[in-house]
Amino acid sequence: MPSPIEGTIADLGNSSKPLPSSKLAKLSNLNPEELGFLKRVWATIEPKRRRQVVSRLVELAENDFELNFDSIFKNCLGDQDAEVRSKAIEGLWENEEPSLINPLINLLGQDSSQKVQAAAATALGKFIMLAEHKKLRSCHVSKVCQALLTAIGDKSKPIEVKRRALEAASPISLPQVERAITEAYQSHNAKLRVSSIYAMGKSCNPSWLPILLKELGSADTEIRYEAAGACGELGEEEAAPQLIKLVDDLDIELQLAAIRALGKIGGTEAKNCLEQCLDDSSEAIQQAAEQALHKLEVGEEPL
């Protein structure tokens, strides 16, 4: 007689049966034997159902940090369906095991799907952040850097993949990365330019500030939005006066981005502006200003 967990796994393949959260939660922390059984069943499940299952598991894991489906997501990195592979990468977002680096590099370099390649590039950015915080061995760091730089420089790669690789690589303090950001900014591709602005902020290099200040006045709303976010990342008070002007922009998302940036930058001007926003007629503006002021207060507290 099959165990309850085997019954749950067997039901995954039955498209006529619903996928209740209570049952799917039982797939958390499968032991090797249970995982082996799941792999055998998984091979018989139709692609549409596999996509449904993986999407639900990602949702459940996001809503309950005690649930862990990583063994299933790792198995799905080799799935025949691109949607399942990209969802599995998303599901592994919290996982910081270096053993994921090689599979992600392979997906970035060789996967047949643009969506999967882009997801893999974004996921590798997590390891770049770990490297910046000295939490990753140098042998892993150089491997990830090389993979991302190769993708950025590969003319055959789709724009979506190149821009995600650029965003992921942006915190690396290397001349090649700086050059890649400059080239993306100078390109005629609008999406690449947007990613270059984002990358300038993530680089934490104040030498990009003059460009960002100029782009805060761009006619392109998306560029202004990313420039506001990037100024917040750099944290230079010089950007505050122009960000304050954007708080009155007609685009609500841009207003919120400017408020968040002011909360990161701080200083008297920023604080005064945020306090005035507490009386704004928009509830979203009020809440954003409240959060930004809280962030400032926490930052000002002595350690």
Helices and strands as residue ranges (DSSP letters): H 4-12, H 21-24, G 25-27, H 32-42, H 47-63, H 70-76, H 82-91, G 98-100, H 101-110, H 114-132, H 138-153, H 159-169, H 175-186, H 190-202, G 206-208, H 209-215, H 221-234, G 237-239, H 240-246, H 252-265, H 268-277, H 283-300
